[in-house]
Amino acid sequence: DATNDDLFAVQEARLYTCGEPLPLEMPRCYASATDGGRSVLVLEDLSGRDASMNLALTPFTIDAARSGLAGLGALHARFWGERLRQSPSMNWVEPFKYDLFSEGADQVAAYVAGRAEELGMIDLLPPRLRDLRVLLPWWGLPPEPGPKTLVHGDPHVANTYTLPDGSIGFLDWQLVSESSWEHDIGYFLIGCLDVEDRRRHERELLEGYLDGLRAGGAVPPTFDEAWARYRRAPVYGLVVWLLTATTTDAHPQAVCDECTTRFAAAFEDLETGSAFG
């Protein structure tokens, strides 16, 4: 069991107690309660199903990435567009709080840049990104208007596990929110794959995700529309991992370095700066 008293802690407990089964692999919950901003959960011991916990230092295979995208696609399709607001059991879900990343961004960026230099992380960034003020126009910028859905909110590799049959499950639902699909898909896909594998397979994997939305009864964007939105995704992951490394001890430095490297490479490959127009 685990207790939390931060801004997002009650969201996970609400998810498990709302009575809405989700169409993807996740731990079973045996007990859940909230009290103000605190929550307690009793979840299954996943070792009982021989699950392996994942870590970013070991990149996913393409099949594992495909499994994770299939799960997220099923989740997104279930609550696509008006479906989320039409579900009485999900009326507690709030929009993702992107503005938390933009508050005092100038000062935060200066601090993060200084700490990143101390930690040697600046060297992981392409030269033009080593001045983190380059990212300020998009720091905390929400996705453009479009269909919203229920998103996991934080589907990085360490919040996943692998079952013996190769299927990917998702842990830690504290940031479950309403947002656009690319929040989850960009963060998951870029973060879970080796840079070269991502370069070779991201279009194919994105196509598969869109097919999954269609199969789930959603009306997905065209591939070109989806690609345009996906190209913007690296900003969020890059900012999150730089903040994580320089302001918390939530993850080992090696993990922060690896994730920062992957999102920085994607920022360059996808020409993310120009994707915002």
Secondary structure, DSSP 8 states (H G I E B T S, - for coil): -EEE-STTHHHHHHHHHS----SS----EEEEEEETTEEEEEE--GGGGT-EE--TTS---HHHHHHHHHHHHHHHHHTTGGGTTT-GGGTT--B--THHHHTTHHHHHHHHHHHHHHTT-GGGS-GGGSSGGGGGGGTT----SS-EEEE-S---GGGEEE-TTS-EEE---TT-EEEEHHHHHHHHHHHHS-HHHHHHHHHHHHHHHHHHHHHTT-----HHHHHHHHTTTHHHHHHHHHHHHHH--SS-HHHHHHHHHHHHHHHHHTTHHHHT-
